[in-house]
Amino acid sequence: MELKEAAERLGVHYQTAYRWVRTGELRAHKIGTTYSVDEADVVNFLEERNRPTAPPSKTQVRNWEHQQTRFSEFLLSGKEIEARAMVLRLFEGGVEVVDICEYLFSPVLFQIGEFWAEGSLTIAEEHRASAICERTLAALMQNPRGRPRGVAVIGTPPGDEHSLPSAMATAVLRSLRWQVHHLGTQVPPKDFLKLVTDVGADLVVISVTHPSALPEGEVIEDLVSRAGIRVMMGGPGTPLRSLADIASRRV
């Protein structure tokens, strides 16, 4: 079959399939100016990419307080490279994403928020720290290979501009082999529900950090529940481990 047809079979854009051919990941034969791919090679390629990879052995962090202190220092001084390297070392060493979010990001971000509230941090410094966290979290948001456990939609209701809690929930679910549609902040209830139904979501996560956004969050929760879709609404103090436990039970 031609490479264009092979790309359709693989569910990717032609340029992606072409890149796989150029890197040697997908076997193909060049005939004139076009590439031809054998049926067997397409099947083998799909099987290889869908084969789950063994998760790294879980690493126990002896002293999270020490890690939090170092991470906080990096964020407050604007040392993005050091902050990112620290998080990736934990991740590549086998620490679960949910633990990195629960015991590193969450407490440090809470502390930084307290510093800002008491006036010891400027808005610019607080925003810089948050932006570093967002970009560092993005490095963890890679779906492991294998069939997705389910489809999730995550977002915040109107009135809530805090994006990091929903970003952490996204990172946790993706690490557990979920396909996640992260909507960001301030999503109107009807638009939220439409996308949930359009993508056939199995789970919806509503992040509510600011009390003023709770009524709209409850509207979304009610709409999603009426549609027969599992929904979880969380805010400050809601452990990400609870979300991870729910996500892990779905095979």
Secondary structure, DSSP 8 states (H G I E B T S, - for coil): -BHHHHHHHHTS-HHHHHHHHHHTSS--EEETTEEE--HHHHHHHHHHHHS----------S-HHHHHHHHHHHHHTT-HHHHHHHHHHHHHTT--HHHHIIIIIHHHHHHHHHHHHTTSS-HHHHHHHHHHHHHHHHTT----SS--S-EEEEE--TT----HHHHHHHHHHHHTT-EEEE--S---HHHHHHHHHHTT-SEEEEE--SGGGHHHHHHHHHHHHHTT-EEEEE-TT--HHHHHHHHHH--
